Amino acid sequence: MAAPKDGAAISMLCLRPARNTRKFVDRIEVTKDKGIPGERWATSPWLTLPDGSPDPAIQVSILPQRVLDLVWRDRVNTVHPGDTFIVDMDLSEANLPEGSILQAGSALLRVSGVFNDGCVKWRARYGAAAKDWITASGHPELRLRGILCSVERDGVISNGDRLTKQGF
């Protein structure tokens, strides 16, 4: 709960070109139409709209640094969670209500209402306790598994850019 409320540095940019594949990069392009070009969101999203197209509410995933540090202990033999980027910032509902606009590099992101509860893979990789912690009573509003966002303005996000609140 001591994480900064605003202006935290973005780190560990990650692309997911295919299932269970991670590519760490220094910068990521994001677009309203394609999410992150080259990522699997456009071709095999885990959440779709009624017409079968990818749900834009899950284009970008942001994970708190402090949570990553607690659960990702074996960084050699256990795959990275795959979140677009990591940031040491309070991602709770109280700090970033649904609809909040965030600036990341030259991009604007909108915090979605889709709850990231940690999938089956999260439990398998980091343990049942890590999964149960995310959904324990009083924890969902803390968004320990991070937040999901849509891209509101195309842009580029680079390691070291600041994640800043812009309002609604």
Backbone as JSON Lines, residues from 0, in Angstrom:
{"i":0,"aa":"M","n":[0.82,-1.21,0.0],"ca":[0.0,0.0,0.0],"c":[0.85,1.26,0.0]}
{"i":1,"aa":"A","n":[2.17,1.1,0.14],"ca":[3.06,2.25,0.18],"c":[3.55,2.66,-1.2]}
{"i":2,"aa":"A","n":[3.1,1.98,-2.23],"ca":[3.54,2.31,-3.59],"c":[3.09,3.73,-3.95]}
{"i":3,"aa":"P","n":[3.86,4.41,-4.78],"ca":[3.47,5.75,-5.22],"c":[2.08,5.76,-5.87]}
{"i":4,"aa":"K","n":[1.38,6.86,-5.73],"ca":[0.03,7.02,-6.29],"c":[0.06,7.5,-7.73]}
{"i":5,"aa":"D","n":[1.19,8.06,-8.18],"ca":[1.25,8.65,-9.51],"c":[2.72,8.82,-9.91]}
{"i":6,"aa":"G","n":[2.97,8.85,-11.18],"ca":[4.28,9.21,-11.7],"c":[5.37,8.18,-11.55]}
{"i":7,"aa":"A","n":[5.02,6.92,-11.46],"ca":[6.03,5.87,-11.27],"c":[6.67,5.48,-12.6]}
{"i":8,"aa":"A","n":[7.92,5.07,-12.54],"ca":[8.66,4.66,-13.74],"c":[8.2,3.3,-14.24]}
{"i":9,"aa":"I","n":[8.02,3.21,-15.54],"ca":[7.64,1.98,-16.22],"c":[8.89,1.14,-16.46]}
{"i":10,"aa":"S","n":[8.76,-0.16,-16.23],"ca":[9.9,-1.05,-16.47],"c":[9.43,-2.39,-17.04]}
{"i":11,"aa":"M","n":[10.37,-3.16,-17.48],"ca":[10.16,-4.52,-17.94],"c":[9.04,-4.63,-18.99]}
{"i":12,"aa":"L","n":[9.22,-3.97,-20.1],"ca":[8.25,-4.04,-21.2],"c":[8.3,-5.43,-21.81]}
{"i":13,"aa":"C","n":[7.14,-6.03,-22.0],"ca":[7.07,-7.42,-22.45],"c":[6.07,-7.58,-23.59]}
{"i":14,"aa":"L","n":[6.51,-8.22,-24.64],"ca":[5.62,-8.59,-25.75],"c":[5.29,-10.07,-25.64]}
{"i":15,"aa":"R","n":[4.08,-10.44,-26.06],"ca":[3.66,-11.84,-26.09],"c":[3.24,-12.19,-27.51]}
{"i":16,"aa":"P","n":[4.19,-12.49,-28.36],"ca":[3.84,-12.78,-29.75],"c":[3.07,-14.09,-29.93]}
{"i":17,"aa":"A","n":[3.22,-15.03,-29.0],"ca":[2.5,-16.3,-29.04],"c":[2.31,-16.78,-27.61]}
{"i":18,"aa":"R","n":[1.48,-17.78,-27.42],"ca":[1.24,-18.31,-26.07],"c":[2.55,-18.75,-25.44]}
{"i":19,"aa":"N","n":[2.72,-18.37,-24.17],"ca":[3.9,-18.73,-23.37],"c":[5.22,-18.24,-23.96]}
{"i":20,"aa":"T","n":[5.16,-17.26,-24.83],"ca":[6.36,-16.67,-25.41],"c":[6.48,-15.23,-24.91]}
{"i":21,"aa":"R","n":[7.66,-14.87,-24.45],"ca":[7.91,-13.52,-23.94],"c":[9.11,-12.93,-24.65]}
{"i":22,"aa":"K","n":[9.0,-11.67,-24.98],"ca":[10.1,-10.94,-25.59],"c":[10.2,-9.61,-24.86]}
{"i":23,"aa":"F","n":[11.32,-9.38,-24.19],"ca":[11.52,-8.13,-23.46],"c":[12.16,-7.11,-24.38]}
{"i":24,"aa":"V","n":[11.58,-5.92,-24.39],"ca":[12.0,-4.88,-25.33],"c":[12.18,-3.55,-24.57]}
{"i":25,"aa":"D","n":[12.78,-2.58,-25.25],"ca":[12.98,-1.26,-24.67],"c":[11.82,-0.31,-24.92]}
{"i":26,"aa":"R","n":[11.01,-0.63,-25.96],"ca":[9.86,0.24,-26.28],"c":[8.77,-0.61,-26.93]}
{"i":27,"aa":"I","n":[7.54,-0.16,-26.75],"ca":[6.37,-0.84,-27.31],"c":[5.47,0.2,-27.95]}
{"i":28,"aa":"E","n":[5.02,-0.09,-29.15],"ca":[4.02,0.74,-29.81],"c":[2.65,0.21,-29.45]}
{"i":29,"aa":"V","n":[1.71,1.1,-29.16],"ca":[0.33,0.71,-28.89],"c":[-0.6,1.5,-29.79]}
{"i":30,"aa":"T","n":[-1.66,0.84,-30.27],"ca":[-2.64,1.52,-31.12],"c":[-4.05,1.12,-30.7]}
{"i":31,"aa":"K","n":[-5.0,2.03,-30.94],"ca":[-6.4,1.74,-30.63],"c":[-6.9,0.54,-31.44]}
{"i":32,"aa":"D","n":[-6.49,0.46,-32.69],"ca":[-7.01,-0.58,-33.58],"c":[-6.37,-1.95,-33.37]}
{"i":33,"aa":"K","n":[-5.08,-1.98,-33.09],"ca":[-4.36,-3.25,-33.03],"c":[-3.84,-3.6,-31.65]}
{"i":34,"aa":"G","n":[-4.11,-2.76,-30.65],"ca":[-3.55,-3.01,-29.33],"c":[-2.05,-2.82,-29.4]}
{"i":35,"aa":"I","n":[-1.32,-3.91,-29.3],"ca":[0.13,-3.89,-29.44],"c":[0.44,-4.7,-30.7]}
{"i":36,"aa":"P","n":[0.75,-4.02,-31.81],"ca":[1.01,-4.75,-33.05],"c":[2.03,-5.87,-32.84]}
{"i":37,"aa":"G","n":[1.67,-7.06,-33.35],"ca":[2.54,-8.22,-33.21],"c":[2.22,-9.08,-32.0]}
{"i":38,"aa":"E","n":[1.34,-8.6,-31.12],"ca":[0.93,-9.38,-29.96],"c":[-0.25,-10.27,-30.31]}
{"i":39,"aa":"R","n":[-0.5,-11.24,-29.46],"ca":[-1.58,-12.19,-29.75],"c":[-2.98,-11.67,-29.42]}
{"i":40,"aa":"W","n":[-3.08,-10.46,-28.86],"ca":[-4.41,-9.92,-28.54],"c":[-5.3,-9.89,-29.77]}
{"i":41,"aa":"A","n":[-4.77,-9.51,-30.91],"ca":[-5.57,-9.38,-32.13],"c":[-6.0,-10.73,-32.7]}
{"i":42,"aa":"T","n":[-5.25,-11.78,-32.4],"ca":[-5.53,-13.08,-33.02],"c":[-6.09,-14.12,-32.06]}
{"i":43,"aa":"S","n":[-5.73,-14.04,-30.77],"ca":[-6.23,-15.04,-29.83],"c":[-6.41,-14.45,-28.43]}
{"i":44,"aa":"P","n":[-7.32,-13.49,-28.29],"ca":[-7.56,-12.87,-26.99],"c":[-8.32,-13.82,-26.07]}
{"i":45,"aa":"W","n":[-8.16,-13.65,-24.77],"ca":[-8.92,-14.47,-23.83],"c":[-10.3,-13.9,-23.56]}
{"i":46,"aa":"L","n":[-10.56,-12.67,-24.02],"ca":[-11.87,-12.05,-23.86],"c":[-12.27,-11.41,-25.18]}
{"i":47,"aa":"T","n":[-13.47,-11.74,-25.63],"ca":[-13.95,-11.2,-26.91],"c":[-15.29,-10.49,-26.73]}
{"i":48,"aa":"L","n":[-15.61,-9.66,-27.7],"ca":[-16.91,-9.0,-27.76],"c":[-17.93,-9.99,-28.34]}
{"i":49,"aa":"P","n":[-19.22,-9.69,-28.25],"ca":[-20.23,-10.62,-28.77],"c":[-20.03,-11.01,-30.25]}
{"i":50,"aa":"D","n":[-19.42,-10.12,-31.03],"ca":[-19.21,-10.45,-32.45],"c":[-17.95,-11.29,-32.67]}
{"i":51,"aa":"G","n":[-17.25,-11.65,-31.58],"ca":[-16.06,-12.48,-31.69],"c":[-14.75,-11.71,-31.82]}
{"i":52,"aa":"S","n":[-14.82,-10.4,-31.95],"ca":[-13.6,-9.59,-32.08],"c":[-12.95,-9.41,-30.7]}
{"i":53,"aa":"P","n":[-11.66,-9.1,-30.66],"ca":[-10.98,-8.93,-29.38],"c":[-11.54,-7.76,-28.59]}
{"i":54,"aa":"D","n":[-11.7,-7.96,-27.29],"ca":[-12.22,-6.89,-26.43],"c":[-11.11,-5.86,-26.19]}
{"i":55,"aa":"P","n":[-11.32,-4.61,-26.58],"ca":[-10.28,-3.59,-26.39],"c":[-9.97,-3.32,-24.92]}
{"i":56,"aa":"A","n":[-10.83,-3.73,-24.0],"ca":[-10.61,-3.49,-22.58],"c":[-9.39,-4.24,-22.04]}
{"i":57,"aa":"I","n":[-8.87,-5.2,-22.83],"ca":[-7.73,-6.0,-22.35],"c":[-6.49,-5.83,-23.23]}
{"i":58,"aa":"Q","n":[-6.39,-4.71,-23.93],"ca":[-5.25,-4.51,-24.84],"c":[-3.91,-4.41,-24.12]}
{"i":59,"aa":"V","n":[-3.9,-3.78,-22.95],"ca":[-2.66,-3.55,-22.2],"c":[-2.87,-4.04,-20.77]}
{"i":60,"aa":"S","n":[-1.88,-4.76,-20.26],"ca":[-1.93,-5.26,-18.89],"c":[-0.75,-4.66,-18.12]}
{"i":61,"aa":"I","n":[-1.06,-4.14,-16.93],"ca":[-0.04,-3.5,-16.1],"c":[-0.02,-4.21,-14.75]}
{"i":62,"aa":"L","n":[1.16,-4.63,-14.32],"ca":[1.32,-5.35,-13.06],"c":[2.15,-4.53,-12.08]}
{"i":63,"aa":"P","n":[1.73,-4.48,-10.8],"ca":[2.54,-3.76,-9.81],"c":[3.88,-4.46,-9.55]}
{"i":64,"aa":"Q","n":[4.95,-3.7,-9.51],"ca":[6.29,-4.23,-9.27],"c":[6.37,-5.03,-7.97]}
{"i":65,"aa":"R","n":[5.74,-4.53,-6.92],"ca":[5.82,-5.19,-5.62],"c":[5.17,-6.55,-5.64]}
{"i":66,"aa":"V","n":[4.11,-6.73,-6.4],"ca":[3.46,-8.04,-6.52],"c":[4.37,-8.97,-7.32]}
{"i":67,"aa":"L","n":[4.9,-8.46,-8.42],"ca":[5.81,-9.29,-9.23],"c":[6.97,-9.79,-8.37]}
{"i":68,"aa":"D","n":[7.56,-8.9,-7.57],"ca":[8.69,-9.28,-6.73],"c":[8.32,-10.34,-5.7]}
{"i":69,"aa":"L","n":[7.08,-10.33,-5.24],"ca":[6.63,-11.33,-4.26],"c":[6.39,-12.7,-4.88]}
{"i":70,"aa":"V","n":[5.84,-12.74,-6.07],"ca":[5.44,-14.03,-6.63],"c":[6.43,-14.64,-7.61]}
{"i":71,"aa":"W","n":[7.18,-13.84,-8.33],"ca":[8.08,-14.37,-9.37],"c":[9.46,-14.59,-8.78]}
{"i":72,"aa":"R","n":[9.58,-15.64,-8.01],"ca":[10.82,-15.93,-7.27],"c":[11.89,-16.57,-8.16]}
{"i":73,"aa":"D","n":[11.49,-17.54,-8.96],"ca":[12.44,-18.27,-9.81],"c":[12.39,-17.69,-11.21]}
{"i":74,"aa":"R","n":[13.18,-16.68,-11.44],"ca":[13.12,-15.95,-12.71],"c":[13.88,-16.66,-13.83]}
{"i":75,"aa":"V","n":[14.55,-17.74,-13.51],"ca":[15.25,-18.51,-14.53],"c":[14.35,-19.6,-15.11]}
{"i":76,"aa":"N","n":[13.64,-20.31,-14.22],"ca":[12.85,-21.47,-14.65],"c":[11.35,-21.22,-14.76]}
{"i":77,"aa":"T","n":[10.89,-20.07,-14.32],"ca":[9.46,-19.75,-14.37],"c":[9.24,-18.58,-15.31]}
{"i":78,"aa":"V","n":[8.3,-18.74,-16.21],"ca":[8.03,-17.7,-17.2],"c":[7.45,-16.44,-16.55]}
{"i":79,"aa":"H","n":[7.82,-15.28,-17.09],"ca":[7.28,-13.97,-16.69],"c":[5.77,-13.99,-16.89]}
{"i":80,"aa":"P","n":[5.0,-13.29,-16.05],"ca":[3.55,-13.32,-16.18],"c":[3.01,-12.82,-17.53]}
{"i":81,"aa":"G","n":[3.8,-12.03,-18.26],"ca":[3.37,-11.6,-19.59],"c":[2.68,-10.26,-19.63]}
{"i":82,"aa":"D","n":[2.65,-9.54,-18.53],"ca":[2.03,-8.22,-18.54],"c":[2.84,-7.27,-19.41]}
{"i":83,"aa":"T","n":[2.15,-6.35,-20.06],"ca":[2.78,-5.41,-20.99],"c":[3.91,-4.65,-20.33]}
{"i":84,"aa":"F","n":[3.65,-4.16,-19.11],"ca":[4.73,-3.53,-18.37],"c":[4.5,-3.61,-16.88]}
{"i":85,"aa":"I","n":[5.58,-3.35,-16.16],"ca":[5.6,-3.39,-14.7],"c":[5.81,-1.96,-14.21]}
{"i":86,"aa":"V","n":[5.16,-1.63,-13.09],"ca":[5.31,-0.29,-12.53],"c":[5.13,-0.36,-11.01]}
{"i":87,"aa":"D","n":[5.95,0.38,-10.28],"ca":[5.81,0.44,-8.83],"c":[4.84,1.57,-8.5]}
{"i":88,"aa":"M","n":[3.54,1.23,-8.63],"ca":[2.5,2.24,-8.44],"c":[1.26,1.57,-7.86]}
{"i":89,"aa":"D","n":[0.5,2.31,-7.1],"ca":[-0.77,1.85,-6.53],"c":[-1.79,1.76,-7.66]}
{"i":90,"aa":"L","n":[-2.19,0.54,-8.0],"ca":[-3.15,0.32,-9.09],"c":[-4.55,0.01,-8.56]}
{"i":91,"aa":"S","n":[-4.79,0.3,-7.3],"ca":[-6.07,-0.02,-6.66],"c":[-7.22,0.78,-7.28]}
{"i":92,"aa":"E","n":[-8.45,0.27,-7.04],"ca":[-9.64,0.99,-7.49],"c":[-9.72,2.38,-6.87]}
{"i":93,"aa":"A","n":[-9.29,2.49,-5.62],"ca":[-9.34,3.79,-4.93],"c":[-8.44,4.82,-5.63]}
{"i":94,"aa":"N","n":[-7.29,4.38,-6.12],"ca":[-6.36,5.3,-6.77],"c":[-6.66,5.48,-8.25]}
{"i":95,"aa":"L","n":[-7.1,4.4,-8.9],"ca":[-7.36,4.44,-10.35],"c":[-8.73,3.82,-10.64]}
{"i":96,"aa":"P","n":[-9.8,4.55,-10.41],"ca":[-11.13,4.01,-10.69],"c":[-11.29,3.65,-12.17]}
{"i":97,"aa":"E","n":[-12.21,2.75,-12.44],"ca":[-12.53,2.4,-13.82],"c":[-12.78,3.69,-14.62]}
{"i":98,"aa":"G","n":[-12.2,3.75,-15.81],"ca":[-12.36,4.93,-16.66],"c":[-11.22,5.93,-16.53]}
{"i":99,"aa":"S","n":[-10.37,5.76,-15.52],"ca":[-9.23,6.66,-15.36],"c":[-8.37,6.64,-16.61]}
{"i":100,"aa":"I","n":[-7.85,7.8,-16.96],"ca":[-6.94,7.91,-18.11],"c":[-5.51,8.02,-17.57]}
{"i":101,"aa":"L","n":[-4.64,7.21,-18.17],"ca":[-3.23,7.19,-17.79],"c":[-2.38,7.55,-19.0]}
{"i":102,"aa":"Q","n":[-1.35,8.33,-18.76],"ca":[-0.38,8.57,-19.82],"c":[0.82,7.68,-19.56]}
{"i":103,"aa":"A","n":[1.19,6.94,-20.61],"ca":[2.37,6.08,-20.58],"c":[3.16,6.42,-21.83]}
{"i":104,"aa":"G","n":[4.3,7.09,-21.67],"ca":[5.02,7.58,-22.84],"c":[4.13,8.56,-23.59]}
{"i":105,"aa":"S","n":[4.0,8.37,-24.91],"ca":[3.13,9.25,-25.7],"c":[1.72,8.68,-25.84]}
{"i":106,"aa":"A","n":[1.47,7.52,-25.25],"ca":[0.15,6.87,-25.35],"c":[-0.75,7.27,-24.19]}
{"i":107,"aa":"L","n":[-2.05,7.19,-24.45],"ca":[-3.05,7.32,-23.4],"c":[-3.78,5.99,-23.28]}
{"i":108,"aa":"L","n":[-3.96,5.55,-22.04],"ca":[-4.64,4.29,-21.73],"c":[-5.83,4.57,-20.84]}
{"i":109,"aa":"R","n":[-6.9,3.77,-20.99],"ca":[-8.08,3.9,-20.12],"c":[-8.2,2.64,-19.28]}
{"i":110,"aa":"V","n":[-8.28,2.81,-17.95],"ca":[-8.43,1.68,-17.04],"c":[-9.8,1.04,-17.27]}
{"i":111,"aa":"S","n":[-9.8,-0.26,-17.54],"ca":[-11.06,-0.95,-17.81],"c":[-11.67,-1.5,-16.53]}
{"i":112,"aa":"G","n":[-12.9,-1.94,-16.64],"ca":[-13.6,-2.55,-15.52],"c":[-13.43,-4.05,-15.47]}
{"i":113,"aa":"V","n":[-12.65,-4.61,-16.38],"ca":[-12.42,-6.05,-16.4],"c":[-11.44,-6.39,-15.27]}
{"i":114,"aa":"F","n":[-11.85,-7.25,-14.38],"ca":[-11.02,-7.64,-13.25],"c":[-10.01,-8.69,-13.68]}
{"i":115,"aa":"N","n":[-8.76,-8.46,-13.37],"ca":[-7.7,-9.41,-13.68],"c":[-7.51,-10.28,-12.43]}
{"i":116,"aa":"D","n":[-8.13,-11.45,-12.45],"ca":[-8.12,-12.29,-11.25],"c":[-6.99,-13.32,-11.22]}
{"i":117,"aa":"G","n":[-6.13,-13.3,-12.2],"ca":[-5.05,-14.28,-12.23],"c":[-5.6,-15.59,-12.79]}
{"i":118,"aa":"C","n":[-5.15,-15.96,-13.93],"ca":[-5.69,-17.14,-14.61],"c":[-5.12,-18.42,-14.02]}
{"i":119,"aa":"V","n":[-5.52,-19.54,-14.6],"ca":[-5.03,-20.85,-14.2],"c":[-3.51,-20.9,-14.3]}
{"i":120,"aa":"K","n":[-2.96,-20.23,-15.31],"ca":[-1.5,-20.21,-15.47],"c":[-0.83,-19.51,-14.29]}
{"i":121,"aa":"W","n":[-1.44,-18.45,-13.78],"ca":[-0.88,-17.74,-12.63],"c":[-0.73,-18.71,-11.46]}
{"i":122,"aa":"R","n":[-1.79,-19.51,-11.19],"ca":[-1.76,-20.49,-10.1],"c":[-0.69,-21.54,-10.36]}
{"i":123,"aa":"A","n":[-0.61,-22.03,-11.58],"ca":[0.37,-23.07,-11.91],"c":[1.8,-22.56,-11.78]}
{"i":124,"aa":"R","n":[2.05,-21.35,-12.19],"ca":[3.41,-20.8,-12.18],"c":[3.86,-20.31,-10.81]}
{"i":125,"aa":"Y","n":[2.97,-19.66,-10.09],"ca":[3.37,-18.97,-8.86],"c":[2.77,-19.57,-7.6]}
{"i":126,"aa":"G","n":[1.9,-20.58,-7.75],"ca":[1.34,-21.29,-6.61],"c":[-0.08,-20.88,-6.26]}
{"i":127,"aa":"A","n":[-0.76,-21.81,-5.58],"ca":[-2.14,-21.58,-5.17],"c":[-2.26,-20.39,-4.23]}
{"i":128,"aa":"A","n":[-1.29,-20.23,-3.34],"ca":[-1.35,-19.1,-2.39],"c":[-1.31,-17.76,-3.12]}
{"i":129,"aa":"A","n":[-0.52,-17.68,-4.19],"ca":[-0.44,-16.43,-4.97],"c":[-1.77,-16.14,-5.65]}
{"i":130,"aa":"K","n":[-2.43,-17.18,-6.15],"ca":[-3.74,-17.01,-6.8],"c":[-4.8,-16.64,-5.77]}
{"i":131,"aa":"D","n":[-4.82,-17.35,-4.66],"ca":[-5.82,-17.09,-3.61],"c":[-5.66,-15.69,-3.01]}
{"i":132,"aa":"W","n":[-4.44,-15.21,-2.94],"ca":[-4.16,-13.88,-2.4],"c":[-4.83,-12.79,-3.24]}
{"i":133,"aa":"I","n":[-4.84,-12.97,-4.55],"ca":[-5.44,-11.99,-5.48],"c":[-6.93,-11.81,-5.21]}
{"i":134,"aa":"T","n":[-7.62,-12.92,-4.92],"ca":[-9.07,-12.89,-4.8],"c":[-9.58,-12.97,-3.36]}
{"i":135,"aa":"A","n":[-8.67,-12.97,-2.38],"ca":[-9.08,-13.04,-0.97],"c":[-9.97,-11.85,-0.62]}
{"i":136,"aa":"S","n":[-10.78,-12.03,0.39],"ca":[-11.69,-10.97,0.84],"c":[-10.92,-9.67,1.06]}
{"i":137,"aa":"G","n":[-11.42,-8.6,0.46],"ca":[-10.81,-7.28,0.59],"c":[-9.68,-7.01,-0.4]}
{"i":138,"aa":"H","n":[-9.27,-8.03,-1.16],"ca":[-8.15,-7.84,-2.08],"c":[-8.53,-7.49,-3.52]}
{"i":139,"aa":"P","n":[-9.69,-7.92,-4.04],"ca":[-9.99,-7.56,-5.43],"c":[-9.91,-6.06,-5.72]}
{"i":140,"aa":"E","n":[-10.35,-5.23,-4.79],"ca":[-10.3,-3.78,-5.03],"c":[-8.87,-3.23,-5.0]}
{"i":141,"aa":"L","n":[-7.94,-4.02,-4.49],"ca":[-6.53,-3.61,-4.51],"c":[-5.88,-3.88,-5.86]}
{"i":142,"aa":"R","n":[-6.52,-4.73,-6.67],"ca":[-6.03,-5.1,-8.01],"c":[-4.57,-5.58,-7.94]}
{"i":143,"aa":"L","n":[-4.34,-6.53,-7.08],"ca":[-2.99,-7.06,-6.9],"c":[-2.46,-7.73,-8.16]}
{"i":144,"aa":"R","n":[-3.33,-8.3,-8.97],"ca":[-2.92,-8.91,-10.23],"c":[-2.75,-7.88,-11.33]}
{"i":145,"aa":"G","n":[-2.99,-6.62,-10.99],"ca":[-2.79,-5.54,-11.94],"c":[-4.08,-5.06,-12.57]}
{"i":146,"aa":"I","n":[-3.91,-4.2,-13.56],"ca":[-5.06,-3.62,-14.25],"c":[-4.97,-3.91,-15.74]}
{"i":147,"aa":"L","n":[-6.12,-3.88,-16.36],"ca":[-6.25,-4.03,-17.81],"c":[-6.73,-2.71,-18.37]}
{"i":148,"aa":"C","n":[-6.22,-2.36,-19.54],"ca":[-6.54,-1.06,-20.13],"c":[-6.79,-1.17,-21.62]}
{"i":149,"aa":"S","n":[-7.56,-0.23,-22.12],"ca":[-7.7,-0.05,-23.57],"c":[-6.77,1.09,-23.98]}
{"i":150,"aa":"V","n":[-6.4,1.1,-25.24],"ca":[-5.58,2.18,-25.78],"c":[-6.53,3.28,-26.23]}
{"i":151,"aa":"E","n":[-6.35,4.46,-25.7],"ca":[-7.19,5.61,-26.06],"c":[-6.51,6.52,-27.07]}
{"i":152,"aa":"R","n":[-5.19,6.55,-27.06],"ca":[-4.43,7.32,-28.03],"c":[-3.17,6.53,-28.38]}
{"i":153,"aa":"D","n":[-2.98,6.33,-29.66],"ca":[-1.78,5.63,-30.13],"c":[-0.54,6.31,-29.59]}
{"i":154,"aa":"G","n":[0.49,5.5,-29.36],"ca":[1.74,6.07,-28.9],"c":[2.81,5.02,-28.7]}
{"i":155,"aa":"V","n":[3.91,5.45,-28.12],"ca":[5.04,4.58,-27.84],"c":[5.33,4.66,-26.34]}
{"i":156,"aa":"I","n":[5.52,3.5,-25.74],"ca":[5.87,3.4,-24.33],"c":[7.29,2.85,-24.26]}
{"i":157,"aa":"S","n":[8.15,3.5,-23.48],"ca":[9.54,3.07,-23.35],"c":[9.88,2.8,-21.9]}
{"i":158,"aa":"N","n":[10.84,1.9,-21.68],"ca":[11.35,1.68,-20.34],"c":[11.8,3.02,-19.77]}
{"i":159,"aa":"G","n":[11.4,3.29,-18.53],"ca":[11.78,4.53,-17.86],"c":[10.76,5.64,-17.99]}
{"i":160,"aa":"D","n":[9.81,5.53,-18.95],"ca":[8.73,6.52,-19.02],"c":[7.94,6.49,-17.7]}
{"i":161,"aa":"R","n":[7.28,7.59,-17.4],"ca":[6.47,7.67,-16.19],"c":[5.02,7.36,-16.51]}
{"i":162,"aa":"L","n":[4.35,6.63,-15.64],"ca":[2.92,6.39,-15.73],"c":[2.23,7.45,-14.88]}
{"i":163,"aa":"T","n":[1.45,8.31,-15.54],"ca":[0.83,9.42,-14.83],"c":[-0.68,9.44,-15.03]}
{"i":164,"aa":"K","n":[-1.37,9.84,-13.97],"ca":[-2.83,9.97,-14.02],"c":[-3.18,11.25,-14.77]}
{"i":165,"aa":"Q","n":[-4.16,11.14,-15.67],"ca":[-4.6,12.3,-16.45],"c":[-6.05,12.66,-16.17]}
{"i":166,"aa":"G","n":[-6.73,11.91,-15.35],"ca":[-8.14,12.18,-15.04],"c":[-9.04,11.13,-15.64]}
{"i":167,"aa":"F","n":[-10.24,11.58,-16.09],"ca":[-11.24,10.65,-16.66],"c":[-11.54,11.04,-18.08]}
